[in-house]
């Protein structure tokens, strides 16, 4: 029956059924065939899966990110990054990566980071003589940092699914996010040297001070969120509400770039995005319920340990699996489906679940720039007005560098964990 379950799920994916419906329908069909679980129990499982206080962080962080995206934050962060890094060879491309890292600490979303920064920088890079495909690839890759540096919606999902502290996951994501940022900057610099992409105009210290204070309200947001969480002032869920209030005040009354009439559109967009994610969680709950009843996670542990009890080799297999899944499956669905299956394996191998969460998120982040479901590629290509097929060659170096980052993070747990200890 388990084989039939996965076969039905794949078939539904192939004919274009939405992920949430495919997850719920495939598992429900198996339950109906077996006749041992009623539809009422299935509905209860779906409702209980989203009746969770920690999950409230998701819609609030999504709303906070959209408020910041619309409130003039992105252009101020870009200007600050340009003042600091613009004069370097390939300066505008480096600015793109750095601005993505800044915005990642606000949005918690890869697609939102790509859209907010790319909308300004992709046209600017092309205008300054950068190759369009390279400019688009830079932005798509930079956007993946959006789910690594806290606050991160996928980290919230993993924390809920794995029963791990979301606060610990947030703090654990900081250094890996910086590592990926630095590796992408180095790659961009090398490519820029080879292709002769010049730096921008030099700025004075006075320019830096002005740009810094202009962007300081944006820079303070992650400090307030993380400081409040680790200072014991509020929980991660409450921090998400604080982020929304902060974003509203900054966008409406300080920067004044959000108009009152725009709020309905911002709220509507946030509701739709949140509803999609929560619907996926509800559908995956039914799928996960079947897997738990059939002891599939336990069987997966036994199967993995039957192949090898060497944690290094096992971790390589898990990384390969996550890379493949991230290529074909949307991130939220991948986390909800795989976490109950893979975390028992990680535990059996002695891998810290906070560390494993970072490994999973960075692996799945690569899926944002990998066809055929590379969301960041679609967002960036739409901004640039170019086709996905043309971006494949340009994005390959970024994928390879991020795979190296995954390997480093996998086998040096201290990179993720030393701030949590």
FENJONOR-V910947 format. One record per run of one state. SS is the DSSP state (H for helix, E for strand, L for the rest). FROM is the first residue (numbers start at 1). TO is the last residue. If there is no record, write none. Layout:
((SS FROM TO) (SS FROM TO))
This chain:
((L 1 1) (H 2 14) (L 15 18) (H 19 34) (L 35 38) (H 39 50) (L 51 55) (H 56 70) (L 71 72) (H 73 85) (L 86 90) (H 91 107) (L 108 109) (H 110 127) (L 128 131) (H 132 147) (L 148 152) (H 153 162) (L 163 165) (H 166 195) (L 196 204) (H 205 230) (L 231 235) (H 236 254) (L 255 259) (H 260 293) (L 294 295) (H 296 307) (L 308 310) (H 311 328) (L 329 330) (H 331 348) (L 349 352) (H 353 369) (L 370 374) (H 375 384) (L 385 387) (H 388 411) (L 412 413) (H 414 420) (L 421 421))
